[in-house]
Amino acid sequence: MKKKAISLLIALILVTGFVPAVAFAAYTPPSSYNAPVNVGVLFNGDDLEYDEDGRWSFDIGFGGTDELRELVKACEDGRMEEAGYNSFDTSAQVDYKLDNGKWRSEQPGYDDWVFTQDTGFSDEYGVWVSNYHIYDAYFDEAIPDGILPGGKAFFDSHSMHFRVRYYVSFYHSDSGEDYEYYSPWSAAVSFSNKQEVQDPSSLISHAPVLLSAELKQAYDGRPYLDFRADKAHDDIQLLNNISNQRVFTNVWIKADGGTWTDAGSYMWMKEQFTADAGDYFANTENFDAATYEVKFRYSFDYADYPAAGKNGDIYSPFSNVIAHGMPAYEGASNWAKPELDKAAGYGLITDRIKGDMSGKITREEFAEIAVKLYEKYTGKTATVGTASYSDTTNPEILKAANLGLVAGVGNNKYAPNQLVTREQMATILLRALKVISPGEDFTPDFSALFADDSKVESWARDGVYYCAKAGIVTGVGNNLFNPDGDATREQAVAVCTRAYEYFSK
């Protein structure tokens, strides 16, 4: 019946030229909401410089869930209004208990007492983390006088536990129906002076993803850059939420082909943020013709998490680079450009190779790409570890070696400038894939051999024939693989792009 209706519709269009109006379903908001995520708690008290009059407080941070994000976006872009919904509100409620006592929500009078606060989530402004600030006086109703004398020392022997939930409400103007939803409570987070201390350097070790960057002009004529980033990794959100929202965005700019320059750190950890660019484009008249590259990373000051007992600033790895007015790569063969365009979006093209993509690739260059592939696929940041070679100190090579993505050539050497053959490329790639996705079946297929199979070294056969089986590497024509031919930069980037897409399905 469905096929018949479609046929009649097509016939109507062909005969009359009339395209009937199609009614699309109106937006339907979610009817349930998950609990807040990445909840963290920070104590503000007598050991902090900004404390006054012996007061103390807690900051409870939390992040937005996917369905709440979608709801906020639908409200801001008009889909909620078009569907007849208004009076939209997203709030958060906080619950607490002392030691092993009852949750405040389980005690009498909760409805009159409950902390309710607007989340402040906004897609337009890129705000998807929020914070609840609660002073000591708020605990008086549930906790008898004298139990909390004030000061951090009280928590040497006591613990305060918190949890958060969402409260969502809106109204449908046509039906006159009110909608009201509560999410489940989040997992509990606790504060005591004996609690486990988080490692900020570990939490911030994830590279962000930059989605867009545009040079604009403010009302006073001053140029600025407008950034849009992807959702931060859960670990970075957690770091932000245990430090009273103190993860910053650190912007770097390369203008007119110059050198990379630190353009400053900006509050807060938002997915949409701006950076002043007056020092770089003050005399620019045509912003569309401006040439620049931009990237960013997250920054954090240990002072904002005193429990770590450390000082100084730490940073995440840099995001991918977004370029304007200049190519993401140069010198590529026509066949490679579609895949290189995708690779540029994934951040797999390194600065070292982008100027000559058809050139031959070295072991150093391939190691840098392999690290990019690992970080992109896993969402983790590679570390140098204990690996070392006598002929290189390149940290990307050491990261690749520490992960097992690459190996040396003997005598404690890596031979960074040695060229990579096509069979070596397939072998290194297979080794990297086994580290990146160890649960996969990496059995090679020897049923369809290349015509020059006799030239493939025995140690390279698994790499060549597994990667060929998966469509990650291809021959050079006439069923030849050319195993001992030199691999090019664009070939290496292309196979890493195919591998990333193959394993991300």
MARSE-802037 format. One record per residue (C-alpha): residue in three letters; x, y, z. Coordinates in steps of 0.05 Angstrom, whole numbers, padded with zeros to 5 digits, always signed. Example, Ala and Ser with C-alpha at 12.3 -4.5 7.8 and 13.67 -1.06 7.14 Angstrom:
2
ALA+00246-00090+00156SER+00273-00021+00143
END
This chain:
505
MET+00000+00000+00000LYS+00057+00047+00017LYS+00092+00034-00050LYS+00026+00048-00086ALA+00016+00114-00052ILE+00087+00135-00070SER+00075+00115-00143LEU+00011+00157-00146LEU+00048+00217-00116ILE+00104+00211-00168ALA+00053+00205-00224LEU+00017+00268-00199ILE+00082+00307-00201LEU+00102+00282-00270VAL+00033+00294-00302THR+00012+00360-00271GLY+00078+00390-00248PHE+00044+00402-00182VAL+00084+00387-00119PRO+00036+00375-00062ALA+00051+00406+00005VAL+00082+00357+00054ALA+00063+00365+00127PHE+00123+00354+00172ALA+00113+00332+00244ALA+00118+00387+00295TYR+00173+00385+00346THR+00157+00341+00405PRO+00197+00355+00469PRO+00225+00297+00509SER+00180+00266+00562SER+00237+00244+00607TYR+00305+00272+00625ASN+00368+00239+00649ALA+00404+00260+00712PRO+00457+00316+00711VAL+00527+00292+00692ASN+00598+00306+00715VAL+00576+00333+00782GLY+00631+00362+00826VAL+00635+00398+00893LEU+00683+00451+00919PHE+00687+00478+00991ASN+00699+00552+01002GLY+00720+00568+01073ASP+00770+00593+01123ASP+00831+00573+01082LEU+00813+00617+01023GLU+00833+00689+01015TYR+00764+00714+00994ASP+00729+00686+01054GLU+00698+00739+01099ASP+00669+00737+01170GLY+00682+00663+01179ARG+00630+00645+01126TRP+00636+00582+01086SER+00599+00554+01027PHE+00596+00499+00975ASP+00597+00505+00899ILE+00564+00446+00864GLY+00578+00443+00789PHE+00542+00400+00737GLY+00534+00390+00663GLY+00476+00388+00614THR+00451+00322+00586ASP+00439+00309+00512GLU+00363+00311+00515LEU+00365+00375+00556ARG+00413+00405+00505GLU+00364+00388+00450LEU+00306+00419+00488VAL+00344+00484+00500LYS+00365+00487+00427ALA+00292+00476+00405CYS+00270+00533+00450GLU+00323+00581+00424ASP+00314+00566+00350GLY+00238+00572+00353ARG+00217+00499+00345MET+00184+00498+00414GLU+00144+00560+00398GLU+00124+00535+00329ALA+00097+00472+00362GLY+00055+00513+00410TYR+00098+00509+00472ASN+00119+00569+00515SER+00134+00589+00587PHE+00196+00546+00581ASP+00240+00535+00643THR+00299+00490+00659SER+00323+00491+00730ALA+00365+00449+00776GLN+00351+00427+00847VAL+00404+00408+00898ASP+00395+00358+00955TYR+00444+00343+01012LYS+00456+00302+01073LEU+00508+00303+01129ASP+00547+00239+01141ASN+00498+00180+01142GLY+00436+00222+01156LYS+00374+00228+01113TRP+00373+00267+01049ARG+00340+00335+01058SER+00288+00315+01006GLU+00268+00257+01051GLN+00253+00303+01110PRO+00190+00344+01124GLY+00182+00412+01090TYR+00224+00396+01030ASP+00177+00430+00981ASP+00184+00496+01019TRP+00259+00489+01027VAL+00285+00461+00962PHE+00340+00499+00926THR+00316+00514+00855GLN+00358+00554+00806ASP+00357+00566+00732THR+00410+00526+00696GLY+00431+00582+00651PHE+00443+00533+00594SER+00445+00566+00526ASP+00464+00541+00457GLU+00471+00612+00432TYR+00524+00628+00484GLY+00553+00558+00487VAL+00538+00549+00561TRP+00527+00476+00581VAL+00556+00474+00651SER+00525+00507+00712ASN+00540+00520+00784TYR+00501+00521+00849HIS+00530+00566+00904ILE+00503+00550+00973TYR+00523+00589+01036ASP+00525+00559+01106ALA+00461+00593+01127TYR+00421+00551+01078PHE+00434+00488+01119ASP+00402+00514+01183GLU+00332+00485+01170ALA+00355+00414+01162ILE+00414+00413+01210PRO+00406+00433+01284ASP+00444+00494+01309GLY+00514+00480+01333ILE+00528+00419+01289LEU+00562+00462+01237PRO+00604+00512+01275GLY+00636+00537+01211GLY+00705+00528+01183LYS+00737+00473+01143ALA+00763+00436+01204PHE+00693+00409+01217PHE+00701+00365+01156ASP+00762+00329+01184SER+00712+00281+01214HIS+00648+00294+01175SER+00624+00289+01103MET+00573+00329+01065HIS+00539+00293+01007PHE+00504+00327+00949ARG+00463+00306+00889VAL+00428+00346+00834ARG+00367+00337+00790TYR+00334+00376+00734TYR+00266+00408+00738VAL+00236+00422+00669SER+00170+00457+00656PHE+00133+00488+00597TYR+00062+00503+00575HIS+00023+00486+00511SER-00019+00546+00491ASP-00068+00507+00447SER-00085+00450+00495GLY-00076+00491+00558GLU-00035+00435+00587ASP+00023+00446+00635TYR+00082+00399+00630GLU+00128+00387+00689TYR+00186+00337+00693TYR+00238+00318+00744SER+00300+00280+00724PRO+00328+00226+00770TRP+00378+00251+00822SER+00450+00249+00799ALA+00502+00205+00830ALA+00521+00233+00898VAL+00585+00273+00906SER+00616+00283+00974PHE+00662+00332+01010SER+00708+00318+01068ASN+00779+00335+01084LYS+00796+00262+01074GLN+00764+00253+01006GLU+00801+00228+00946VAL+00838+00283+00910GLN+00828+00287+00835ASP+00888+00295+00788PRO+00875+00358+00747SER+00932+00342+00698SER+00898+00276+00681LEU+00829+00307+00675ILE+00852+00361+00627SER+00891+00314+00582HIS+00839+00312+00526ALA+00845+00354+00463PRO+00784+00397+00447VAL+00751+00400+00379LEU+00743+00467+00345LEU+00682+00468+00299SER+00687+00539+00270ALA+00723+00605+00277GLU+00703+00670+00244LEU+00734+00739+00244LYS+00681+00792+00259GLN+00676+00865+00276ALA+00647+00893+00341TYR+00601+00953+00344ASP+00661+00998+00357GLY+00698+00971+00296ARG+00747+00929+00335PRO+00759+00860+00305TYR+00747+00796+00345LEU+00745+00722+00332ASP+00681+00682+00344PHE+00693+00609+00362ARG+00647+00549+00365ALA+00674+00486+00398ASP+00647+00415+00406LYS+00625+00388+00474ALA+00683+00383+00522HIS+00706+00315+00545ASP+00672+00290+00609ASP+00738+00294+00647ILE+00747+00367+00630GLN+00675+00382+00650LEU+00688+00348+00716LEU+00751+00389+00727ASN+00710+00451+00713ASN+00656+00429+00763ILE+00703+00414+00821SER+00737+00482+00814ASN+00679+00530+00813GLN+00679+00535+00737ARG+00752+00554+00730VAL+00771+00519+00665PHE+00789+00573+00613THR+00796+00574+00538ASN+00866+00593+00514VAL+00867+00619+00443TRP+00925+00619+00395ILE+00928+00657+00329LYS+00974+00655+00268ALA+00959+00716+00225ASP+00982+00727+00153GLY+01028+00667+00153GLY+01067+00691+00214THR+01083+00653+00277TRP+01034+00624+00328THR+01018+00674+00383ASP+00983+00665+00450ALA+00922+00710+00444GLY+00902+00701+00517SER+00856+00659+00561TYR+00782+00673+00564MET+00727+00655+00613TRP+00696+00605+00615MET+00695+00534+00589LYS+00642+00551+00537GLU+00627+00520+00470GLN+00618+00590+00440PHE+00669+00642+00459THR+00703+00704+00430ALA+00775+00729+00431ASP+00798+00800+00419ALA+00837+00804+00354GLY+00852+00878+00350ASP+00927+00867+00356TYR+00927+00822+00295PHE+00876+00854+00248ALA+00872+00927+00269ASN+00884+00952+00198THR+00844+00899+00163GLU+00788+00928+00120ASN+00763+00864+00086PHE+00754+00810+00138ASP+00734+00759+00084ALA+00803+00768+00053ALA+00841+00761+00118THR+00888+00702+00124TYR+00896+00668+00191GLU+00899+00602+00228VAL+00869+00591+00298LYS+00868+00537+00350PHE+00853+00534+00425ARG+00865+00492+00486TYR+00837+00490+00556SER+00877+00521+00612PHE+00873+00511+00687ASP+00907+00542+00748TYR+00924+00494+00804ALA+00906+00549+00853ASP+00833+00537+00836TYR+00837+00466+00863PRO+00878+00473+00928ALA+00868+00400+00946ALA+00918+00380+00892GLY+00972+00416+00930LYS+01006+00443+00867ASN+01019+00510+00835GLY+01021+00536+00764ASP+00981+00531+00700ILE+00967+00468+00662TYR+00938+00459+00592SER+00901+00409+00550PRO+00930+00389+00482PHE+00912+00437+00426SER+00850+00430+00385ASN+00850+00420+00310VAL+00871+00481+00270ILE+00820+00521+00230ALA+00848+00562+00173HIS+00817+00620+00136GLY+00841+00648+00070MET+00895+00595+00065PRO+00893+00521+00048ALA+00893+00468+00101TYR+00945+00433+00057GLU+00983+00445-00008GLY+01014+00405-00064ALA+00964+00348-00063SER+00947+00302-00121ASN+00876+00307-00148TRP+00858+00236-00126ALA+00876+00252-00054LYS+00839+00318-00044PRO+00771+00289-00023GLU+00803+00247+00031LEU+00851+00302+00052ASP+00792+00349+00060LYS+00761+00300+00109ALA+00829+00290+00143ALA+00836+00364+00154GLY+00768+00365+00188TYR+00790+00307+00232GLY+00855+00341+00250LEU+00899+00287+00219ILE+00942+00333+00177THR+01002+00357+00217ASP+01038+00424+00207ARG+01102+00387+00186ILE+01071+00358+00123LYS+01016+00405+00103GLY+01059+00446+00055ASP+01077+00388+00008MET+01027+00332+00011SER+01053+00293-00049GLY+01123+00290-00020LYS+01152+00225+00008ILE+01137+00212+00081THR+01189+00199+00135ARG+01185+00156+00197GLU+01181+00219+00239GLU+01123+00247+00200PHE+01085+00181+00200ALA+01093+00175+00276GLU+01063+00244+00285ILE+01003+00225+00242ALA+00995+00159+00280VAL+00991+00198+00346LYS+00937+00243+00315LEU+00898+00181+00294TYR+00904+00151+00363GLU+00881+00215+00399LYS+00824+00227+00350TYR+00796+00157+00355THR+00805+00145+00430GLY+00793+00216+00455LYS+00855+00207+00498THR+00919+00247+00499ALA+00983+00209+00486THR+01040+00218+00535VAL+01115+00212+00526GLY+01126+00160+00580THR+01194+00127+00586ALA+01208+00115+00512SER+01273+00147+00487TYR+01320+00145+00426SER+01390+00171+00417ASP+01374+00204+00350THR+01309+00242+00366THR+01275+00280+00421ASN+01211+00294+00382PRO+01156+00284+00435GLU+01107+00259+00382ILE+01155+00202+00364LEU+01164+00186+00437LYS+01089+00186+00448ALA+01079+00139+00389ALA+01134+00092+00415ASN+01106+00094+00486LEU+01038+00072+00459GLY+01068+00017+00416LEU+01047+00051+00351VAL+01118+00052+00324ALA+01184+00017+00340GLY+01257+00034+00333VAL+01306+00006+00282GLY+01356-00021+00332ASN+01416+00006+00371ASN+01368+00053+00409LYS+01355+00091+00344TYR+01290+00111+00311ALA+01317+00137+00244PRO+01267+00195+00240ASN+01288+00218+00171GLN+01286+00149+00139LEU+01232+00144+00086VAL+01173+00097+00095THR+01157+00045+00042ARG+01086+00024+00025GLU+01092-00043+00060GLN+01122-00009+00121MET+01064+00040+00121ALA+01014-00017+00123THR+01053-00052+00178ILE+01059+00010+00221LEU+00985+00024+00210LEU+00964-00047+00231ARG+01007-00041+00294ALA+00973+00025+00310LEU+00903-00003+00297LYS+00916-00061+00345VAL+00932-00010+00400ILE+00875+00037+00383SER+00820-00016+00377PRO+00847-00079+00409GLY+00780-00116+00408GLU+00777-00120+00332ASP+00791-00181+00290PHE+00855-00166+00252THR+00859-00231+00212PRO+00889-00217+00143ASP+00858-00244+00080PHE+00908-00281+00036SER+00856-00307-00013ALA+00867-00250-00062LEU+00941-00237-00069PHE+00972-00178-00106ALA+01008-00196-00170ASP+01074-00174-00138ASP+01061-00213-00074SER+01131-00244-00079LYS+01161-00176-00066VAL+01122-00167+00000GLU+01168-00183+00058SER+01144-00237+00106TRP+01140-00189+00165ALA+01096-00142+00124ARG+01045-00192+00098ASP+00996-00186+00156GLY+00995-00110+00150VAL+00988-00108+00075TYR+00934-00161+00070TYR+00893-00140+00131CYS+00893-00067+00109ALA+00875-00088+00038LYS+00819-00131+00064ALA+00790-00072+00103GLY+00797-00025+00043ILE+00847+00018+00081VAL+00903+00008+00030THR+00895-00004-00044GLY+00940-00024-00100VAL+00974+00021-00151GLY+00940-00009-00212ASN+00943-00075-00250ASN+00934-00112-00184LEU+01003-00088-00161PHE+01018-00063-00091ASN+01089-00038-00101PRO+01110-00057-00030ASP+01180-00028-00032GLY+01158+00037-00065ASP+01163+00100-00022ALA+01098+00121+00011THR+01076+00193+00004ARG+01048+00240+00056GLU+00980+00242+00022GLN+00978+00166+00020ALA+00994+00162+00094VAL+00941+00213+00112ALA+00891+00179+00066VAL+00900+00110+00097CYS+00895+00139+00168THR+00831+00174+00148ARG+00802+00110+00120ALA+00823+00073+00183TYR+00790+00125+00228GLU+00725+00122+00189TYR+00727+00045+00183PHE+00733+00036+00259SER+00685+00092+00276LYS+00626+00060+00241
END
